[in-house]
Amino acid sequence: MSAVPDRPLVPEWLVAPRDANELVASVWPESATRDAEGALHIGGIGVAELRERFGTPLYVLDEDGVRARARRVRAAFEAAAARHGIQARVYYASKAFLSTAVVRWVTEEGLAVDVATGGELAVALAGGAEPARIGLHGNNKSRAELERAVEIGVGTIVIDSVIEIERVAEIAAARGLVGDTAQKVLIRVNTGVHAETHDFLATAHEDQKFGFALTDAPAVARRIRELPSLHLAGVHCHIGSQIFGTSGFAESAARLVDLYADLRAGGELAVLNLGGGFGIAYTSVDTPTAIEDLADGIVDAVARECAARDVPLPSLAFEPGRSIVGRAGVTLYEVGTVKPVRASEDVTRLYVSVDGGMSDNARPALYGAQYSARIASRTSAAAPALSRVVGRHCESGDIVVDAEYLPGDVAPGDLLAVPATGAYCFSLASNYNYVPRPPVVAVAGGTARVIVRGETIDDLLARDAGIPTPTEDTE
Ligand SMILES: *Cc1c(COP(=O)(O)O)cnc(C)c1O
């Protein structure tokens, strides 16, 4: 990995805050507060206690935050669908953050679960997800993964290539699935709409690995319908991630409904799955659309398009990941070193090194993702200083928070908290530099418990097959 690509020394959007201690409501869990001494509490637990019991770095996940968000997202889509007399099912896209505890929370809140590998499937099952309410995705599911999925009775399998049609059909046929028990499948299509963050782009052509071109989908549907071990339940698309606004979804829905209307000529088609990708706030300048407005906008667009083509509305499905868990997560680090670096003639920034980095949050290095940060162990009256929070890894691109104003007296021993780390941080974590992955602690109602234990040096050594096993002394 190379150094950070060229960008302005200070991002245009970053404004010096009046108060560099403020917890900006949109990016922190709802339960985040500061106590009388200024220390951060999440889920009713203070950061000093969290550090003492679990060490740093530490992923903290606000259970009530995840549950409340799951309920709210589900209610939003169900209500939007009910207004048109149809049903909506919300799958939790588990790749955002997956552990058995989280599976339990979201399934208790009525969500189905989406997985993309045999590993994710195993965790979803271990967490008690009902097989019939699991969806399996992926562009290269192995035969073993598909066999396992069919064996446990996974609800839907999303077909991603022609080769996979035959593969799934064969596996389902070998299990005697036919008629009512035929394996339900969806066809993944590219609608040509790509939404990245605040904008979307609609193209006629696709050059990426997922799904089928819209123009190829009818032949795919015909083939699936010829196979007695498969049941074509619907079509699926997912236009991207961290999307703001409804226009990208509406454009994609219009194209998908065209296909849906077309495919209905060859038989029933029960479901349109519109994927996930609903954006969250990572910094104070992000203003994501309220999920209720998104749900209404998307469902209304589908209804409009169906009316225009005079086809009945299908059931709808959605797959939010980030928007369920993102804001419920906070990563706690301890500051190890602080040094001012002259970035240019007139820009000096504090490099604040913490005890984690790209191994626990790969998103800044991977996508140039922006985050914010606060000193968590105290408040400070020191003037805000332009800062960059960096990790401990051997890469100059090992950045946790690219640009933020922290109190200028930030010092070794301070606890630093980075909010909005609930999605795609734990799940993308690595052991780079043989740094053990941090534990995940769930906080709720003043209690904290480990839901995924941290790795130890023994864990790191355990996979190395080259270590001589101690043999008894023989003389
Ligand atoms: C990643 C993914 C999602 C979830 O995306 P979020 O941005 O986390 O909501 C949903 N569906 C599919 C197919 C995905 O690959």
The ligand as a Gaussian input file, in Angstrom:
#p B3LYP/6-31G(d) Opt

LIG

0 1
 C      -22.780000      -5.060000       1.205000
 C      -24.099000      -5.398000       0.702000
 C      -25.245000      -4.924000       1.349000
 C      -25.185000      -3.980000       2.522000
 O      -24.663000      -2.723000       2.193000
 P      -24.678000      -1.566000       3.280000
 O      -24.011000      -0.428000       2.588000
 O      -23.907000      -2.034000       4.449000
 O      -26.104000      -1.294000       3.623000
 C      -26.463000      -5.343000       0.887000
 N      -26.578000      -6.185000      -0.172000
 C      -25.495000      -6.661000      -0.831000
 C      -25.675000      -7.591000      -1.953000
 C      -24.229000      -6.275000      -0.403000
 O      -23.164000      -6.743000      -1.065000

